[in-house]
Amino acid sequence: MPAQSARNQIGAKLLIEDSWEQEPRSLKGAVGFRETTMTVRAILDSKGHQIESVEPDAKLTAAIKILSERKIGAVLVMSKGRIEGILSERDIVRVLGERGASVLEEPVSAVMTRKVVSCRQTDTVAGIMEMMTLGKFRHLPVVEEGSVVGLISIGDIVKWRVREYELEQEAMREYIKTA
């Protein structure tokens, strides 16, 4: 069936194409092309497993200094190896707007986000992207067997996805050259 046009609910023209009748395309000949499921482990192996953390009773100014020096957007708040919360730039801006500069001398525990969502190394990048989008957060601790093994940010995911798309494009270019 050739491409057809239709209109959506607000009258915009849509192009409808029946993909069932198209010839299946194979990339078996593409040099270096591989279809893999991207996982959190792959990102951590690429970026590293280091995490930054602060104690719950550390002053907010100390946590801000760590964020600034390391050029990162969040730190885990941990006590005795256990996650107590997470402190992000967003938390800091929110509390400064609500309570003013005097909050800078308060403990991190008064400002941090207490409900921390985490993931595992075997989780897919697509799954954690959805989790971050729905939860409206940008940092996700990676936990295995009760221990924190890394921290993933939305920036890490974007960087990884761009790299994967570039590799795929290169594989397609090589395939086209040999076809």
Phi, psi and chi 1 to 4 in degrees:
 res  aa     phi    psi   chi1   chi2   chi3   chi4
   1 MET       -  127.2  175.4  166.5  124.3      -
   2 PRO   -70.5  167.5   23.1  -28.8      -      -
   3 ALA   -60.0  139.5      -      -      -      -
   4 GLN  -123.7  160.2  -60.5  174.7  -16.8      -
   5 SER  -114.7  152.9   62.8      -      -      -
   6 ALA  -148.5  179.4      -      -      -      -
   7 ARG  -124.7  142.3  -60.4 -144.6  176.7 -102.7
   8 ASN   -85.0 -170.6   68.5    5.5      -      -
   9 GLN   -61.5  -28.7  -65.6  172.4  -14.5      -
  10 ILE  -100.7   10.0   59.7  170.4      -      -
  11 GLY    89.9    5.9      -      -      -      -
  12 ALA   -74.9  141.3      -      -      -      -
  13 LYS   -74.1  132.9 -166.0  171.2 -178.0 -180.0
  14 LEU  -117.0  146.0  -58.5  172.7      -      -
  15 LEU  -101.6  124.2 -179.3   64.3      -      -
  16 ILE  -115.9  125.9  -58.0  169.6      -      -
  17 GLU  -126.7  133.5 -170.3  172.0  -47.6      -
  18 ASP   -83.8  101.5 -172.1   -6.7      -      -
  19 SER   -76.9  -11.1   61.5      -      -      -
  20 TRP   -69.0  -27.1  -69.1  101.9      -      -
  21 GLU   -92.4   -2.9  -67.1 -173.0   17.3      -
  22 GLN   -77.8  152.1  -67.7 -179.5   -1.7      -
  23 GLU   -66.3  135.5  -72.5  -67.6  -45.4      -
  24 PRO   -64.9  142.2   19.0  -25.7      -      -
  25 ARG  -107.9  134.6  -63.4  177.5 -172.4  162.2
  26 SER  -115.2  141.0  171.7      -      -      -
  27 LEU  -111.7   24.0  -65.0  174.8      -      -
  28 LYS   -59.1  -30.3  -70.8  179.0 -177.0  171.7
  29 GLY   -85.8   -5.1      -      -      -      -
  30 ALA   -67.2  126.1      -      -      -      -
  31 VAL   -70.0  123.8  176.8      -      -      -
  32 GLY    75.1    1.1      -      -      -      -
  33 PHE   -77.2  132.5 -178.1   79.9      -      -
  34 ARG  -145.1  136.8   68.8 -162.4 -167.1  -61.4
  35 GLU   -99.9  115.5 -172.1  172.5  -41.6      -
  36 THR  -129.2  155.6   59.1      -      -      -
  37 THR   -88.0  121.6  -57.9      -      -      -
  38 MET   -75.5  130.9  -65.9 -175.9  -69.1      -
  39 THR  -120.6  164.8   63.2      -      -      -
  40 VAL   -59.6  -38.1  170.3      -      -      -
  41 ARG   -57.3  -42.3  176.7  177.1  -74.4  115.5
  42 ALA   -61.8  -40.7      -      -      -      -
  43 ILE   -66.9  -46.5  -66.0  175.0      -      -
  44 LEU   -62.6  -39.0  -75.0  178.3      -      -
  45 ASP   -64.6  -30.3  -72.2  -13.8      -      -
  46 SER   -79.7  -45.9  172.0      -      -      -
  47 LYS   -92.0  -24.5   76.5  167.2 -103.2 -172.0
  48 GLY   111.9  162.2      -      -      -      -
  49 HIS  -104.3    6.9  -67.5 -102.0      -      -
  50 GLN   -68.8  146.2   66.0  -80.6    2.7      -
  51 ILE  -132.3  154.1   57.8  160.1      -      -
  52 GLU  -109.9  137.3  -67.7  -65.7  -29.5      -
  53 SER  -143.9  161.3   66.6      -      -      -
  54 VAL  -135.0  158.8  -65.1      -      -      -
  55 GLU   -77.8  153.0  -67.0  -81.8  -28.0      -
  56 PRO   -60.2  -28.7  -19.4   27.4      -      -
  57 ASP   -91.0    2.6   57.3   -7.2      -      -
  58 ALA   -65.7  146.6      -      -      -      -
  59 LYS   -71.8  149.8  -69.1 -166.7 -175.0 -128.7
  60 LEU   -57.8  -36.9 -172.7   55.5      -      -
  61 THR   -59.6  -37.8   53.3      -      -      -
  62 ALA   -65.8  -41.3      -      -      -      -
  63 ALA   -66.2  -40.3      -      -      -      -
  64 ILE   -63.0  -38.6  -68.5  170.9      -      -
  65 LYS   -62.0  -41.9 -174.1  171.2  177.4  145.3
  66 ILE   -62.6  -46.8  -68.9  170.0      -      -
  67 LEU   -57.6  -44.3  -66.4  174.0      -      -
  68 SER   -67.6  -49.1  175.0      -      -      -
  69 GLU   -63.0  -39.7  -72.2  173.8   -9.2      -
  70 ARG   -88.4   -8.4  -54.9  -80.1 -162.9  -84.5
  71 LYS    55.7   51.8  -66.0  179.0  174.0   51.7
  72 ILE  -124.4  165.7   55.6  176.5      -      -
  73 GLY  -103.6   -6.9      -      -      -      -
  74 ALA  -160.7  153.8      -      -      -      -
  75 VAL  -129.7  147.7  -68.8      -      -      -
  76 LEU   -79.8  144.8  -69.5  177.2      -      -
  77 VAL  -103.9  113.3 -178.1      -      -      -
  78 MET  -129.7  147.6  -61.2 -178.9   67.7      -
  79 SER  -137.9  122.7  178.2      -      -      -
  80 LYS    54.5   41.9  -62.0  176.2 -175.2  161.1
  81 GLY    77.1    4.0      -      -      -      -
  82 ARG  -111.2  136.6 -173.6  170.5  167.4  -93.7
  83 ILE   -72.8  122.4  -62.0  174.8      -      -
  84 GLU   -99.7  -26.6  -60.1  -71.5  -31.8      -
  85 GLY   179.0 -171.8      -      -      -      -
  86 ILE  -139.5  142.2 -170.6  166.5      -      -
  87 LEU  -119.4  119.7  178.4   72.9      -      -
  88 SER  -116.6  166.3   70.6      -      -      -
  89 GLU   -55.8  -37.5  -64.2  163.1  -39.0      -
  90 ARG   -62.2  -41.1 -172.7  178.9  -73.1  173.3
  91 ASP   -60.7  -42.7  -65.6  -37.2      -      -
  92 ILE   -65.4  -47.1  -64.5  164.4      -      -
  93 VAL   -61.6  -43.3  169.2      -      -      -
  94 ARG   -59.0  -49.1  178.5 -173.5   42.1   78.9
  95 VAL   -71.3  -33.5   76.4      -      -      -
  96 LEU   -64.0  -40.0  -79.1  169.5      -      -
  97 GLY   -65.7  -36.5      -      -      -      -
  98 GLU   -78.0  -42.7  -69.7  171.6   -2.7      -
  99 ARG  -121.2   -6.1  -58.3 -162.0  -31.0 -127.3
 100 GLY    84.4 -178.8      -      -      -      -
 101 ALA   -65.1  -19.7      -      -      -      -
 102 SER   -62.4  -21.2   62.7      -      -      -
 103 VAL   -67.1  -19.6   75.6      -      -      -
 104 LEU   -60.7  -23.5  -64.6  172.9      -      -
 105 GLU   -94.0    0.3  -66.0  -54.9  -46.9      -
 106 GLU   -82.0  161.6  -69.1 -173.3   25.3      -
 107 PRO   -71.2  152.0   21.3  -28.0      -      -
 108 VAL   -55.2  -35.0  169.6      -      -      -
 109 SER   -59.9  -22.6   60.4      -      -      -
 110 ALA   -80.1  -13.4      -      -      -      -
 111 VAL  -117.9  -29.5  178.5      -      -      -
 112 MET   -61.2  160.7   69.3 -175.7 -175.3      -
 113 THR   -84.3  121.5  -62.2      -      -      -
 114 ARG   -82.5  -34.6  -67.6 -178.8 -175.8  -78.6
 115 LYS   -84.3  104.0 -176.9 -178.9  175.9 -167.6
 116 VAL  -106.2  123.5  179.8      -      -      -
 117 VAL   -91.9  136.9  177.8      -      -      -
 118 SER  -127.7  172.4   64.8      -      -      -
 119 CYS  -135.8  177.7   66.8      -      -      -
 120 ARG  -114.0  163.1  -64.7 -179.7  -43.0 -109.7
 121 GLN   -64.1  -25.6  -66.7 -174.9   83.8      -
 122 THR   -85.0   -6.4   55.0      -      -      -
 123 ASP   -66.8  147.0  -71.3  -21.0      -      -
 124 THR   -81.4  153.1   64.7      -      -      -
 125 VAL   -62.3  -40.1  171.0      -      -      -
 126 ALA   -59.8  -40.8      -      -      -      -
 127 GLY   -65.7  -42.5      -      -      -      -
 128 ILE   -75.6  -27.5   64.8  169.9      -      -
 129 MET   -62.8  -43.1  -76.4  174.3   58.7      -
 130 GLU   -64.7  -42.5 -177.4  176.6   -7.6      -
 131 MET   -59.3  -46.8 -164.7 -175.5  -43.4      -
 132 MET   -65.6  -39.8  -70.8  173.1  144.0      -
 133 THR   -65.7  -47.8  -58.9      -      -      -
 134 LEU   -66.8  -39.4  -67.7  173.8      -      -
 135 GLY   -82.5  -10.8      -      -      -      -
 136 LYS    57.5   47.3  -63.8 -176.3 -179.4  178.0
 137 PHE  -133.0  160.1   51.2   83.7      -      -
 138 ARG  -117.5   -0.1  -61.2  175.3  -63.9 -159.5
 139 HIS  -133.9  138.4  -60.3   88.0      -      -
 140 LEU  -140.2  113.5 -165.2   57.9      -      -
 141 PRO   -68.4  145.7   -1.8    8.5      -      -
 142 VAL  -105.8  121.2 -176.5      -      -      -
 143 VAL  -122.4  131.7  178.1      -      -      -
 144 GLU  -130.4  126.7  -69.0  -67.3  -25.5      -
 145 GLU    50.1   41.6  -62.0  177.0   15.5      -
 146 GLY    82.3   -1.4      -      -      -      -
 147 SER  -114.4  142.3  -64.4      -      -      -
 148 VAL   -78.0  125.2  178.9      -      -      -
 149 VAL  -113.8   -1.6  -63.7      -      -      -
 150 GLY   171.3  178.9      -      -      -      -
 151 LEU  -141.7  126.1 -175.9   66.9      -      -
 152 ILE  -107.4  136.6  -63.2  -73.7      -      -
 153 SER  -114.3  163.0   72.8      -      -      -
 154 ILE   -61.5  -32.0 -164.8   69.0      -      -
 155 GLY   -62.9  -39.0      -      -      -      -
 156 ASP   -61.8  -41.4  -62.0  -31.9      -      -
 157 ILE   -65.9  -46.2  -66.0  168.0      -      -
 158 VAL   -61.1  -45.6  169.4      -      -      -
 159 LYS   -58.9  -44.8 -177.9  178.5  175.9 -178.5
 160 TRP   -63.9  -45.0  179.2  -96.9      -      -
 161 ARG   -64.8  -41.3  -59.4 -104.0  -32.7 -179.0
 162 VAL   -60.7  -44.2  166.7      -      -      -
 163 ARG   -60.7  -43.5 -171.5  172.3  135.8 -108.2
 164 GLU   -63.8  -42.1  -73.9  -67.0  -54.0      -
 165 TYR   -64.0  -39.4  -72.6  131.3      -      -
 166 GLU   -63.5  -42.1  -72.5  170.3  -10.9      -
 167 LEU   -64.2  -39.7  -69.7  172.0      -      -
 168 GLU   -65.1  -42.6 -175.1  176.4  -48.8      -
 169 GLN   -62.1  -42.0  -74.6  178.4  -16.0      -
 170 GLU   -62.7  -41.9 -176.7   57.9   31.6      -
 171 ALA   -62.6  -39.7      -      -      -      -
 172 MET   -65.3  -41.7  -69.0  -65.3  -71.5      -
 173 ARG   -60.1  -44.3  -80.3 -171.0 -145.1   97.8
 174 GLU   -64.3  -38.9  -69.4  -62.9  -42.0      -
 175 TYR   -63.0  -44.1  172.8   72.0      -      -
 176 ILE   -64.1  -39.2  -70.1  167.7      -      -
 177 LYS   -61.3  -35.2  -76.1 -179.2 -172.4  177.1
 178 THR   -92.4   -6.7   62.4      -      -      -
 179 ALA   -79.6      -      -      -      -      -
